Amino acid sequence: MVLAVVDPDNISNQKQSKVQISSTLSLDFTINPLVIQRNSSATFSASSDKAVSFAWEFGDGVSKNSASSVIKHTYKKSGIYNVKLSVRDNDNNINTQIKNIYV
């Protein structure tokens, strides 16, 4: 990672350092298929070992909370939708990820 700083007198400096970010609540999800026709459904599969709840926002105004890591959703209109998944573990840690689906 590189941090660059410029002051009001236009004097700059950079610092480069390795940064390791650890999260106790990892998250990834897949969309299958990634491109669908209107009135078709896609399957959303989350991968998060410690998650106990899954809050899906499908980008078309529909949200669904689930204890399951796999869910299906049908889109009625064409467009590019931002699908947001927020997961929570037993310690109340939260992680969120957003991906696109193309209808």
Buried (B, 14 or more C-beta within 10 A) or exposed (E): EEEEEEEEEEEEEEEEEEEEEEEEBEBEBEBEEEEBEEEEEBEBEBEBEBBEBBBBBBBBEEEBEEEEBEBEBBBEEEEEBEBBBBBBBEEEEEBEBEBEBBB
